[in-house]
């Protein structure tokens, strides 16, 4: 008997083909092969399993066998040829379905990250991919030494690790512009923390930025943009650490919100350094390291591979040129803010 889960029409003409081939010793005609392929495509579209379909074909061949005359080898060759054609059509339909699903997923991800679709419609589509946009979500963005695509080893490895630990928790893992992204419910910070850990291990040093949880259908876009901005800030400011959190970097967007005011502060405060022998860069690097070291001269000197005496001389030179003493708390905030502004605006490499 054929498998009860497989409708008989997927075997239409199969027994007659076997009987005719076995009797005459011919191979399947082009039309017969194409008919098997078409039935295979239809079975795949209907969602039937290939294993059950092959089983049904073998059972049908067994029923036709007593009525078949001629060589057993010829009959078996016909069975193989028919099943091969059927499986080819089945796999062709599956490949097309996969491509269509991938295209739909990519279109959804693009709309999700750029907010180009109607938010109500976007929320409906999101449920198909496991996201409920009525809740808050946060986005983590990983940027490594190489560009990543969906099918690459690193995304697959990270996805397996996340699924093994958290299962289906409304997590969306994808790639965009060569970066690896993870979208997770805003209250499940442990998911993004584990994502960062797994990405770092898989890439031997990838940097991850995590946006703040944001509510609603547009929240994913906001969190994604915050993560991208955090990566950009880290590159411009030379921030250390494998994981950057947008919530910890909010002061920098505030400082650059009025670009002209920041440019004026940089030029008025640090502009005199350009008159120093060797230009402003060495003294600006000295200030940067001094502030990054917590204004501890010995630590700053070590990082700059200078003696403490040489570092002190540079700080005194900065004081003389700018009129602001880095060691004086009354001057320190203005100098440090100007130094941060210089790094954000890429001064003095870029003219302000």
N, C-alpha and C positions, 0 to 999 in steps of 0.2 A: 504493500500500500504506500501511496505517496504521503508525505508529511501533511497532517491535517491543517497546519498553520499556513501552508502554501496553497493559494488558489490554483485550480487546475488550468486556468487560462495561461499561466506562465509556462505550461508544458504543451501548449497547442502545437500539433503537427510533429511533436518530438518522436512519438512511437512510429508514426508513418515514415519519418526520415530513417529511423534505425532499420525498419523492415525493408525499405527500398534499398538502402545501402548494402545491407547484409546479403540481400538476394542478388544484387548485380555486381557488387564489389567496387562500386564507384565511390568517389569522395563526395562530400557535401558540395552542393552548388553554391555559387556566390549569393544567390537569393536566400538559400537556406541558412547560410552563415549570418547574413545580415539580419534575418528574422530572429535568430537566436540573440544577436547583439541587442536588437530593439527590445526584446522581452527582458533581457538582463537589465537594461536601463530602467525599464518600467518597474521591475522588482525592486531596484535600488531606491527609486523615487518613492515607492510605497513603504519603504522602511523594513523590508524583509532581510533577514540575515543570510549571508552568502553560504554559510555552513548548512543551513536548512535547505536552501535552494539546491545545493549540490546533492544533498541527501535525497531530495525529491527526484532529481534527475536519475540518480542511480537506482532508486526504487522503480521508477518508470521503465528504465532499461531492463531491469530484471523481469518485469511483467511482459515486456515485448519479446524477451529472449526466446521463450518456447516457440513462438510463431516465426522466428527468424531462421532462415536457412542460410547455408554457406559457411564461410570461414569465421571462426570465433575471433581471430586476430582482426579481421576486417570490421566486425561488429564493435570490438573494443576500440579500434581506431576511430570509428564514427562517434562513439560515445565521448571519447576524449576531444574530438574536434568540435562537437556540439557544445560540450561543457566549457571548453576553452573560449568559444565565441560568446557564450552566455556570460561568462565571468569577465570577459573583456568589456562587454557592454555595461555590466554592473560596475566595474571599476571606473569606466569612463564617466558614468553618471556620478559616482562618488567624488571623483576628482573635480568635476564641475561644481558639485555642491560645496566642496571644501573651498574652492576658489571664490564662490559667491559668498560663503560665510565669512571668509577672510576679508573680502572687499567690504561687506556690511560692517564687520567689526572695526576695520580701519576707518571707514567713514564715520562711524559712531565716535571713535576715539578722537578723531580730528575735530568733530563738532563739540565734543565734551571739553576738550582742552582749549578751544578757541571761542567757545560760546557762539557759534555761528548758526545754531538751530533754535527754533522756538523752544523755550524752556519746558513747556508742558509736553510737547512731543518728545523732547530729549529725555525727560523723566520716564516716559512710557518705554522708550527704546532701551533705557538703562536697565530696567528690570530683566530684560532678556539676557543681559550680561552680568547679572547678579548684584547690581547696585540699586539702592533705594535712595534717590536723590532728595527725598524729603528730609533725610537726616544729614547731619554735618559730616563732611569728609575732609581728610588731609591727604596731601600728596608728597611723596618722597621721590626725589630725582637723583639718580646716580650717574656720574660722569667719570669715565675711566680713560685709560690710555688708548683705547680703541673704540670704534663706533660699533653699536650693537643693533642687530635686527631680531625680529621675533623668533626666527628659527635657530638662532645661534646657540652654542653650547652654554654660555653664561646665563642667558635668560631662562633656558630650560632647567639648568641646575638650581638657580634661585627659586624658580616656581615649584620644583619638586620639594625643596626644603620648606617653603612656606606651607604648601599643602599638607606635608607630612606632620607639621606641628599644629596648624590651625584649621586644617580641613577647609570646608566651604564657609568662609566668614565674610562673604560679600567683598572679596579682595579682587582687584583688577590689576594684573601685571601686564605691562606692554612696553613698547619702545617708541621713542619719538626723537627724530633728528639725531640718531645715534646714541641717545641716552636711554637708560633703563628707568622705568617709572613704576611706582606702586601706589595705587589709590586704595585707601582703607577707611572704614568708619572712623570718625573723629575721636570717639571715646576709646578706641583700641590702639593706643600708642604703642603697645607691645608688638603689634604687627609690623609697624614701620621700623621699630628698633631692631627687630629680628631681620627684616629685609636689609637694613644697613649692614648688619653683621655678616649676613650671607653674601652680599655683594662684595664687601671688603675682602672676604676670604676667597671668593671665586675669581676676583680680578687682581689679587695681590696689591691692593692699595687704592681702590676706587674711592672717590670722595662723594658723599651723599649729603644733600640738603633737604630739609624737611619743612614744608610750609605749615602754617597754623591751620587747625580745623576751622572750616568755614561752612555755614549752613546753606541749604537750598541747592537748586539745580546749578546756580552760578558759582557755588562755593568751590567746586573742583577747579574751575578756572583761576579763581583768586589764589587758592593754595598752591597751585602749579606755578603761577607767576611769582609768588613769594619764594618758592624753592629755586626757581631760575635766577631771581635777583640775588639770592644768597650765594649761589655759585659764582655769579659775576663779581660780587663784593669780595668773596674769598680770593678770587684771582687777582683783583686789583689791589687788595690790601695785604695780600700774602698771609691770610689767616691760616692758622695751623689747625690740625684736628681732622679726623676722617668724617665726622658728622657735624653738620652745621644746622642750627635751628633758627628759622626766620624770627621766632619770638625773641631770640637773644641778640638779634642784629637790628632791631627797630630803630636804634638811635641813628644809624647811618642814612636811611632814607630821609629822616627828619633833617639831618645836617645838609643834605643835598637838595632839599625841596626848593630852596631859593638858590639856584646855581650862581646867579650874579653876586649875591651877598657872600657866598662862600668864596668865589673867585676874588672878590675885593679883600676878604680877610686874609687869604693866602698871599696875595701880592703885597698888601700893606705890612703883614707880619714877617713873611719869609722872603720877600723880594730882595732885601739887602744881601741875602746870602749869595746871590748871583755875582756879586762883586769880589767874592773870595777867590783866592788862587785855586784853580781846579774846578771852579763853578760851585753851584749850590748842592749838587748831588751828594758829595761826601758828607757835608755837614747835615743835610737832610736825613741821610741814612743814620748818622750819629744820633740825631734826635729821635728818629723812629725806634731805633734799638734801645735807647735810653728809656723811653716811655714804655716800650714793650717789656722791659726788664723791671718794671715797677720803680723806676728812678733809682735803682741801686747801681752805683757807679762800677763796682767790682764785677757784677754780673754783665753789665753792658760792655765793659772792656773785654771780658772773656769772649762774648759773642762776636765782637768786632776784631778779635785777636789783636788787641792793643794793650798797652800798659795802662794802669789807672791814671798815671801822670799824663799820658798822651790823650786819654779821653777827657780829663779835666781841662787840658789846654783847648781842646775842641769846643767844649761847653763854654769856656770863657770867651773864645772867639765868637761863638754864636751870640753871647750876651753883648759883646761889644758891637757887633754888626746890627743886631735887631733892637737892642735896647731892652730886651726881655731876658730874664735870667731863668733858665730851665730848672734850676734848683730852688727857686723861690715859688712857694705855693700860690702867691698872688699872680704870678705870670704864667704858671705852668698850664692852667686850663686853656688860656688863649693860645699858647704855643702848641699844645697837644691837639686842640681842635683844628688849628691851621695845618698841622702835619697830616692829620686824617684827611682834611680837605684836599691837600696836595696829592695824596695817594689816590683819592677818589677821582680827581680831575686830571691825573697823570701829569702833574706839573713837577719839574719844569720842562719835561719832554714835549708837552703840548702847550702852546702859547695861550694864555688866558685873555 
